Amino acid sequence: MIKTPMRFLFLGDIVGMTGCNAVFEQLPQLVKKWQLDFVVVNGENASHGFGITQETYQDLLMVGVDVVTTGNHAFSCKETLHYAHESDRFLRPANFAPSNFTKGTPGKGSGLFTAKNGARVLVANLLGSAFMPCKVTDPFEMAENIVCACSLMEQADAIIFDFHAETTSEKQCLAHFLDGRVSVIVGTHTHIPTADAQILEGGSAYLTDAGMCGDYNSSLGMDKEEPLHRFLYKKKQGRYEPAKGPATLCGLAVEISDRTGLAEKVSAVRIGPHLKPESPDFW
């Protein structure tokens, strides 16, 4: 059992090199300043905006990341199909449908890890079912299977869900479905941070979307010229490229009880230009 509350940080989708550099430079300072016990980041857009290379994955671990989650772009870098099997701190969505792959689904969708304070932390990664370009199985059924197999305060001292989904309603409904049975449900995918960081009625921390770690003078972290051209002229001019301006780190900070495994304190995190800054005042 853990003997002190767990200090947990989640960072939203890292977009491109500017997002990576911001995490590389600032996360070690945050780990020290806030005395963080466990850090999860979503890295599915880290390498050129689509997917994550093994090198970038390993670099994130080197600066203090404990687990890297992903989403629909989990395997956009082809090399990920190979290294996912041997990378125990890399998670892809647990509910990827088997039909997406010819040789079985690579990697794993959840895992049990040990935090710096000794806590057993279950991290799970899910994809939403609405408007996703890849085939998925029911995220609610998968979530139920995961928490039944590893219950809070029995097999795990804390349970974290990254729900990579398009619609706010699906994210909110999954959060209410899991409320009281997990520590944190945080949404990812849309790259824009929402203003609803809260502790739900049952005690689970929740944020509809963590936002991104990237350049907010952009279109969702991408250089704005290409998406603007497509909206104006209804055709492609080139390819999407990550914006290269200064990045803002966005995510969620949670203090998790060592007695219940539920959230005691919660705060959005926004560090950098363009957005109103926000950081936890309880650490």
Secondary structure, 3 states (H helix, E strand, C coil): CCCCCEEEEEECEEEHHHHHHHHHHHHHHHHHHHCCCEEEEECCECCCCCCCCHHHHHHHHHCCCCEEECCCCCCCCCCHHHHHHHCCCEECCCCECHHHCCCCCCCECEEEEECCCCCEEEEEEEECCCCCCCCECCHHHHHHHHHHHCCECCCECEEEEEEECCCHHHHHHHHHHHECCECEEEEECCCCCCCCCEECCCCCEEECCCCEEECCCCECCECCHHHHHHHHHCCCCCCCCECCCCCEEEEEEEEECCCCCCEEEEEEEEECCCCCCECCCCC
